[in-house]
Structures are given as C-alpha cells and as structure tokens.
Amino acid sequence: MDTCGIVAEYNPFHLGHQAQLAWLGERLPGAAVIVVMSPWFTQRGEPAVLDPWTRARLAVQAGCSLVLELPQVFAMSSASAFADGAVATLAASGVCRRLCFGSETADLAPLAGLAEALDRLEADPELEASARTRQKEGLSYAAAREELIIQTLGAGAAAPLRQPNDILGICYLRALARLAGERRMEPLTHPRLGPAEQLQAGLLRGALARADNPRQLAAALDGLVPAQSAAALMAAAAGRLPLVREGAAGSLAYSLLLREEPERLAAFSGMQDGLAGRLRRAAVTMPAGTPRSGLWPRLVDAGVARHLSRARVQRALAALLLNLTADTLAAQLAAGPQYLRVLAFDRRGRYLLRLMRRTARLPVITKTSDFLEYSASGPDFACQYRLDLLASEIWSILAGRGSGADFDTLPAML
C-alpha cells in the first residue's frame, strides 16, 4: 500500500485542509494518508478549539486513513522542534513513505538549498556565534539567521525565510535529511493559498470567538469549513462537544504570573530574553475591570517585542500552564518522541496499524492505560506522557468539562 504523511493541527479542519487532501489524491491516487496531529495546544501556543479525537475523526471523514498524535512537548515548540518531532513520529511508524506539505514557494529545490545552507550555518561555530550576537542586539534568532543567509546566498534566495509555510517546509526537509536511509521519506510540496488561506483561518477563529448562538455561528461558518466540521462546531457551540474559545486560557495564565516569583518564571520554557519580566509586569499592572476574555490578548501584546514574536510569547504562556521548564523541554527534544498514540483510523488505517505492530520503532498507544504498560520504558517516556495528560486536563478545565476524559476516550474507528 502506498502511503503519504501529513503534519497538521486541523484547528479545526477547514477548506484549505480539504484542498490539500484533494491535491494529494490527484498526485498519488489510492495512497493512504497518515496524519500526525497536534493534540491540546498548538504550535502557536494556543489551546485547540476542539479536542484531538473530534479533530482526528473529522480528518478521517475527509479521507485520511490514520491519525497519530504529536506529543504535546513537540506540538507547542518552535518550528524546528515541531518539524523534528512530527517527522520522527511518522518515520517511527515504519509504514510512511512520503511527506507532503504546503509552501508558498511550492518548489522543493530552493527550499532544499536553504535547508542545506542552514545546516552549514549551524555547523559553523563562527557563524552561529555571529547569529547569537545579533540576537543579543535585539534581533530574533530567525532574523539573525536570515541576515547571514542573505550575506551568503543573496536576498532573493533568502526570501522563503520570510514565509511561514516555507519556513516550516525547510524544517521538514532538514528533519528528513537526518533520517537513516531505510526510514527516509520522499518530500512533496504543493502551493498554499497564501494570504487567502491565512485569512480563512483568521476568519474562522474570529467566527468562533464572536458567535453567541448556533444560528449566528452557522452563518459565520458558511464558506469556511466542510459540512462535517461545521456540524462538529455547531455541536460544540450547543454544548454537546467540548469547546475552548479564543482567549480562554487568560485567567489561568494571569493567576500563575501573579503567583510565581520573577526568578521562577524565568525558568519556564520560552520565558528567557526578558520575557518573564515583561509578562510579570503586565500581570501586576493589569487594568482593573479587564474582562476575562481580554486577559490573554493583553498579556500577549505586552510580551511581544522585536525579538519576541507573538507565537513565542504564547508558547511561553502555554509552557507556564503546563509547568514546562526550559530544562525539561531541552531534555524531551533531545530524547525525541517516545510513543505513537493512535487517535483515529478507517479500514485502511486498521491495516496500517497491524503492519505497525511489526514495523514501528516505538510503542503503539491505543488507550491511555497503555502508558502504564510501558511505564518501565524510562524517565523520558514517563515525562512525555505525563505532559500529554496534564495538557489534556488543563484543556478540559478551559472547556468547562470534568477531568479524566483521556482515560474514557478510545480512538475513533470509522
């Protein structure tokens, strides 16, 4: 069976995602699609709108065969670590032959050239030191690296480093190049809708935040999501499925910023480079009467600076919610994914799971109690799944639901 992997968040599944699957179906007719998907918090540090099982089920209904979970520690990391974790997860399955991703450039050659250039830059101590020096002068690390690439290859060649999906595509290519020969996956890229798709995602998040009743939400979702996604979001708005709205984590983040001492805050992942102090001051000086829905955006706005992107600030706040320190993150990224957790599958996905019992290089987890079976796998395994379970519990709190959903939910079988 031909197979192709996709890395996604499906937060939630919209028409751009459907277009990607249609493109892949035309390029690789009959190929089974394996998705590795972010669980509770996204790469931008925000809580996902719907729970992972619902989003995975929507993906299978749209044509995917198997959905695996990206461990939370990778899902809310930088683009490089996010890509490393996702590619390692797909490779560890032993059944994925290709990786498909969208990019603004839609051409592998320039992206592969930049991937090689970045590998050379990071292997050169002098160039890496130069990038770190520019970072201390106020540039973000990404901007400092871009400067060096421009000096080496020219401004035209470095242009993809300013496009979000190109950046992620370069990270995928670098991760693929590090795989051993027998696990190597062939990359495929396709054009993104660019600003139109970003606008669509933004409109979708705004519609969910503003909709006060199912009828209003139905009108807002029209033309943004497939019918299955619209039905799931309508059910969530009516209280039949758990839903986390934009900014819901603000109260918890605000209270933790008030509780923690500045020295302790600086130990959390992403809180370095002065961010801990900026967020602490923002919490202490929060205007009286700020509505709960306004706490998260105010904190994020206060943290953003020339060298601190909005995504970086949100990931740092998510790390605070999960009690994830910089040291723990570094250890987890070095250890890599520790298991393959199954979220949803169809008939072909069931066949792939049978193959994975023989080919997978990591334990296959189909229910939460399986974690206990493999608990002797070591401290990295235990730390990783405990972070996943904690993220699940916090997400459930933000959704206004009780605890323990992780232990009560099985993969969706379609």
N, C-alpha and C positions, 0 to 999 in steps of 0.2 A: 504494500500500500504506500503510495506517495504521500508525504506529509510536509507541512509547512507551519512554522511557528509565527505567532504574532505576540507582541508585547503591548498590553493595553491596560487602561483603567476603567473604561466603559462607565463613566461617571456623569450621567448614565449613558447607555447605548443610544447614539443618535444617528442621523442620516449619513454623516461623514464616515462613521464606522461601517455602516451598511455598504457604502460605496467602496470601501477598501475590500470587503469580502467579495463584492461583485467583480472588482478588478482582478482579484486573486483567482476567482473561479474561471475567468476568461483566460488567464495566463496559465493556470495549472488545473485544467478540468479534472474533476474527480479526486483531487488531493484532499486529504483530511487536514483540517485546521486545528492546531494545538495552540491554545492561548495561555500565556502566563499573565495573571491579572493582579493588580494591587488590591489589598483587602480593605482595611478600615480607614486608613489615612492615605492620602495621595502623595505623589511626588512633590506637589506644591505645598504640602504640609496641612492641607485642609481635610476635615472629615469627609468621607464619601457620602453621597446623597442617600444611596440605598445600600443595604447590606450585601456582602460578597455573594451569597448564594442566589439572591434575586438577580443581581447583575450577571452572574455566570449563567443562570437559566435563560436570561434574555439573549445572551451570546449564542447559546446552543440553539435556541429557537430561530436565530438569524442565520444559522448554517455552520457554526463551529462544532467540532466533534468532541473536544476535550478541553476543559478549563482547569488549570492549575493555579494555585495561589503563590504569588511572590511574597516571601516572608516580609513582615512589616518593616523590619530594620532596613531592608533594601528599598522597599517601596517609598519610604519617605527620606531618601538620601539624595545626594547630588546626582546630576545626570550620569556621571561616570559610574558611580557605585550602583545606581539604579540599573544601568545597562549591564554591568558586570553580573549582578545578581540574576537578572532576567535571562541572559544568555547562558549562564551556568545552570540555571534551573532547566531550561529546555534541553541543553546538552546532556544533563544528568539523566534525563528520561530514557536516553538511548534509542528513541524512535523518531526524533525530529531531524529532518534532512535539510531544511531550508529555513531562513528567517526573512520575513517580509516586513518592511517598514515604509512609512511615508516620509517624504522630504520635499522641501521647497525646490531644491536643485533638481531632484528626480533623475540624477545621473550618478552612478557609483564611482566613476573614475575620479572626479575632483574630490569627492568625499574620502575615497581611499587614500588619495595623495595627502590630504590634510591629516588623516589618521596616522599615516607613516611619519609625517612631519612632527606631530605632537609626541609620538613615541620617541623620536630622536631628541626632541627638546627636553623631555623629562629624563632622558638617559644622560644628558649633558649637565654635569654639576654647575658649570658656569652659567649656562642659560637658565637653568632652574633658579639659581641664586638671583639672577637679574630679575626674573619674574617676581620673586618674593620681595625684592627691594622695591619694585614699582607698586606692589600691593601695600607695603608699609607707607608709601607716599599717598595712598588714598584710592588707588585703583582696585577694582575687584580682581581676583586671581584670573578670571576668564578674560577680562580686558587686558591684563598684563600679558597673558599668553598670546592674545591676538596681536598685540604690538610686536612681539618677537616673530610671529609668523609673517606679518606684513614685511618686516625687515628682511626676512629670509626668502619669501615667495612672491611678495608684492601684494598690493591692496586687493587686486581682482581675485587672486587665488584665495585670499582670506575671507572673502565675502560670506561664504556659508557659516562662518563662525558667529555671524550676527543673526542667524535664522534659527529659531528654537528647534524645529524638527530636523534641520540639517545637523545641528549640534548633537542631538540625541542619536542621529544616524551615524555620525562619526564615532560616537562612543560605542555603538553596537559593533561597528567594523573593528574597532580596536579590541573589543572583547572577543570577537570571533577569531581574530588573528592569534590570540593567545591560547586557543583550544588545541588540544592534541589532534594529530592527523585523523584518527578514526572517529573523532567527535566533531570534526569541522562541519559547519553548516554553510550552505551557499546563500549569500545575501541577495535579496531582491528589493528594489525600491520603486516607488510609484509617486506621481505628483500629488502633493497635498492641494486642497482647495485654497490654502494660504489664508489671507485675511478673511475670506468669506467663511471658512470653517471655524476660525477663531471667533468670528462674530457670532456664528451659530452657537458655539459652546457658551459664550458670554450671555447671549440672549436666553439660553436655556437655564443657566444658573439664576439669572435675574427673574425669569418667569416663576421659578420655584420659590424664590425669596418673597415675591410680591403677591402671589396668588392667595386669596383669602377663602376661596370656596372652589369646589370641584368644577363648576361651570366656568369660572374665570380661568382656572388652570387649563381646562380643555382648550379654550380659545387661545391661550398663550402658547400651548404646546403644538398647535397646528402648524405643520410645515417644518418642525424642528426635529421630531423623533418618529421612528416607525410606530405602527399601531400597538405592538406588544409593549414597547417602552412607555407609550402614553397610558396604556391600561395599568401598568405597574405604578406609575407615578400618581395616577388618579386614585388607585387603591391606597397608596401611602398617604396621600393628602386626606383621604377619608378615614385614616386610622387603621386600615386593615393590614398594612405593612409598615414596618418601622421606617422612619424618615428623619434625616438630620438636615436642617435648613442652614443656609449660609450664615456664618457668624455665631452658631450655636455654642461653640467652644469658648466664647469670650469670657463668660462668668468664671469658668474653672481656671482659665489661664490668668485672669486678673487676680483671683484669690491666691493662686500659687506665687505670683510675682510679689504680692504683698507679704506673703509668709516667709519666703526664702531670703536669707541674707545675700548681699551682693556677691560675696566670695563663693558661696554655694551655687548661685545662679551661673557664675562663670564656668562652672564645671560641666554644665549640661551641653550636649551636642549642639553646635552652631552658635552658642552664646559668646564666642570669643570675639576679638576685634572691636571691643567696646559695646557690643550689642546688649549684654546683660545690664549694663548701666543705663543705657537708653530706655530699655523696656521697664526697668525698675522705676526710673523717674517718671515715665509715662503713667505707670500704675499709681504711684504715690500722688501725682498731681492730676489724676483723672477728674474732670469737672463734675461737681455734684449734680445728680439728676440724670447722668448719662444712661440712656436706656440699655437694657441687657443686649439688645441686638446691635448696639453701637460700640460695645466694648472691644470686640475683636478687630474691627477695622481701625479703630483709634489706636490700638496697641501696634498693629502692623504698620500703620502710617508713621507712627513715632519711631519705629525701628529702622525704616528704610533710609538708606544713605547712599552716597556714590559707590561705596564699596560693599553695600549690603542690599541685595536685591529683595524684592517682595517675597519671592519663593524662599530665599534663605531665612528671612525673618519668620515666615510661617512654619518652616521646618523646625526652627529653633523652639518656637512655642509648642509645636507638637511633641518635640523631644521632652520639653518640660512636663507636659501632660503625662507622658509615658515614663518619666523618671529615667530617661536615657542619657547617660553621661557620654562625654566625648571619648573617654577611655573604653567604655563598653562598646560604643559604636565602632571604634577602630578595631577592637578585638573581633567583633562579629564580621566586619567586612573582610578581615584577613582570613577568617575561618571559612567564609563562603556559605551558601545555602546548605542546610543540614537535612532537609527532607523535601519530598514532593507531595504537597497536600492537594487532594482532589476536591474540586468544588462542583463540577457538573460534567455530564457526558451524555452522548447519544449512543446508538447501536455501534457505530464505528469506534467511538471513544471507548466503549466497553472492550472491544477487541484490542485497542491500543493498550489499555490497562493490563490485559492478560499478557501482552508482549512485555510490558514494563516489569512485570514480576520477574522476568528473566534478564532484561537488559538494563534496568535502572541501576544507577550507581549510588542512589540514596534511598532511604526508607520511603515507601509509599504510604501516605496517611489518608485514610478514607473517613475516619471518625476521630473525634478528639481523644477518646480513650486510647487510641493507638499511640499517642505520645507517651503514655505511661509504659507501654510495652517496650518502647525504645529508650526509656529514660536512662539506661546504663550506657548510652552512646557517648556520653561525656558532657562536660560543662557547657560547651558551645551549643550543643543540641538543646540542652535544658534552658539556657538563657534565651535562645531564639524562640522557642515555642512559648515560653512564659511572657515574652514581649508581645507575641501574637495574641495570647489570651488576654493580657492586660488591655491591649488595644481594642479587643472585642468588647470587654466590659465597659471601658470608657465610652466607646461609641454607643453602646446600648443605653448608658446613662444620658448621653446627649440626645438620644432619640426618645427618651422618656419611657424606656422599656426596662423590664427586670433583668436580673443577671442570669448567667448560665445558658444563654442561647447557644453558645458554642458547643455545649455538651448535648443539646437537644436537637441539633440540626444535622441531617445527613446530606451528602451530595445530591444535587438534582439529577434524576435519571429520566431522560426523555426518549 
